[in-house]
Amino acid sequence: MNSGGSEFDEVGSEMQMCAVQIDTGSALTAETNSEILLSWSWDDLKNAQKQDKDIGCIVEWIGENSDQPTWNCVALKSKDTKTLWHQWSRLKLRDGILKRSFTDTESESVSWQIILPKILRMEFMQIAHSGMTGGHLGESKMKISVKKRAYW
């Protein structure tokens, strides 16, 4: 995982920092309060997180106990799992979905980013590329839009 930057070239190869603010059902809400329907629901997202090889164990550990597992539990896991483990204090299950606290450096506002499983990233990126409000966005605006909503 990288702490930011322009790591959007290989969506599924490695976790990258991004950000999803999903309100209810399967609707993704943008800053303009427009809704974009995704093909997946809250339950689909929960199941995808549990089944993701990098995220699933983190979901399980947080669900069982809020204490961070020892390094011995993580040592043989993937790089992405280890990255999430290092951010343990910023992770929380909210409504059964693994999220990460994110503090915007400019506004100092805190939001909760959904840890997006690999299987859902391509669709999310396609929606972000089209613009959360339906218009085409340039690369820099797309990256900002994504970072505000999801983390991977």
C-alpha positions in Angstrom: 0.0 0.0 0.0 1.1 3.5 -0.7 0.0 6.5 1.3 -1.3 8.4 -1.7 -0.1 9.6 -5.0 -0.9 8.3 -8.4 -1.1 4.6 -7.9 -4.3 4.1 -10.0 -2.8 2.3 -13.0 -3.2 -1.2 -11.7 -6.5 -1.3 -9.9 -6.5 -5.0 -8.9 -2.8 -5.7 -8.5 -2.1 -4.1 -5.1 -4.0 -2.2 -2.5 -3.9 1.5 -3.1 -5.2 4.5 -1.2 -8.6 5.6 -2.3 -11.8 6.5 -0.5 -16.2 5.2 -0.7 -18.9 7.0 1.1 -21.9 4.9 0.6 -25.1 6.0 2.3 -27.9 3.4 2.1 -28.7 0.3 0.0 -26.7 0.3 -3.1 -26.5 4.0 -3.7 -23.2 5.9 -3.8 -23.7 9.5 -2.8 -21.4 12.2 -4.3 -20.7 15.7 -2.9 -23.7 17.1 -4.9 -26.0 14.5 -3.2 -26.7 12.9 -6.5 -27.0 9.1 -6.4 -25.3 6.6 -8.6 -26.6 3.0 -8.3 -24.0 0.3 -8.1 -24.6 -3.3 -9.0 -23.8 -4.3 -5.4 -25.6 -3.8 -2.1 -24.4 -3.5 1.5 -24.7 -7.3 1.9 -22.7 -7.9 -1.3 -20.0 -5.5 0.0 -19.9 -7.3 3.4 -19.6 -10.7 1.7 -17.0 -9.5 -0.7 -14.9 -8.1 2.1 -15.1 -11.4 4.0 -14.2 -13.4 0.9 -11.3 -11.1 -0.1 -8.0 -12.9 0.7 -6.4 -9.7 2.0 -9.3 -8.1 3.8 -11.2 -11.1 5.1 -8.9 -12.0 8.0 -8.9 -8.3 9.1 -12.7 -8.3 9.2 -12.6 -11.6 11.1 -10.1 -10.3 13.6 -11.8 -7.0 14.3 -15.2 -8.8 14.5 -13.8 -11.2 17.2 -11.8 -8.8 19.2 -10.8 -5.1 19.0 -7.3 -5.9 20.1 -4.7 -5.9 17.4 -3.4 -9.5 16.7 0.2 -10.2 17.3 2.7 -10.0 14.4 3.0 -13.8 14.4 -0.7 -13.9 13.2 0.1 -11.6 10.3 3.7 -12.5 9.4 2.8 -15.0 6.7 -0.1 -12.9 5.3 0.0 -10.8 2.2 1.6 -7.3 1.9 -1.9 -5.8 1.7 -3.0 -7.5 4.9 0.1 -6.4 6.7 -0.5 -2.8 5.5 -4.0 -2.9 7.0 -2.7 -4.5 10.2 -0.3 -1.5 10.6 -3.3 0.8 10.4 -5.2 -1.1 13.0 -6.1 1.9 15.1 -7.8 3.5 12.0 -9.9 0.5 11.2 -13.4 -0.2 12.4 -16.4 -2.4 11.5 -19.3 0.0 11.0 -22.6 -1.6 10.2 -20.6 -4.8 9.5 -18.4 -3.2 6.8 -14.7 -2.6 7.3 -13.9 1.1 7.2 -10.8 3.3 7.7 -10.8 6.7 9.2 -9.3 9.3 7.0 -8.5 12.9 8.0 -8.4 15.4 5.2 -5.2 17.5 5.6 -6.8 20.7 4.3 -10.1 20.7 6.1 -9.1 18.4 8.9 -12.5 16.7 8.6 -12.6 13.0 9.3 -14.5 10.6 7.1 -14.8 6.8 7.0 -13.5 5.2 3.8 -14.8 1.7 2.9 -12.0 -0.8 2.4 -12.9 -1.9 -1.1 -12.4 -5.6 -2.0 -10.5 -6.3 -5.3 -13.6 -7.8 -6.9 -15.5 -4.5 -6.7 -12.7 -2.0 -7.6 -13.0 -2.0 -11.4 -16.7 -1.1 -11.3 -16.0 1.5 -8.7 -13.2 3.0 -10.8 -15.4 3.0 -13.9 -18.1 5.0 -12.0 -15.5 7.4 -10.6 -14.0 7.9 -14.1 -17.4 8.8 -15.5 -17.9 11.2 -12.7 -19.9 10.5 -9.6 -22.5 12.9 -11.0 -22.5 11.4 -14.5 -20.0 13.7 -16.2 -16.6 12.7 -17.4 -13.8 13.7 -15.1 -10.1 14.3 -15.8 -7.5 12.1 -14.1 -6.7 14.5 -11.3 -10.4 15.1 -10.4 -11.1 11.4 -10.6 -8.3 10.6 -8.2 -9.6 13.2 -5.7 -13.1 11.8 -6.1 -11.9 8.3 -5.5 -9.8 9.2 -2.5 -12.8 10.8 -0.8 -14.8 7.6 -1.0 -12.8 4.3 -0.8 -9.5 2.9 0.4 -7.5 0.1 -1.2 
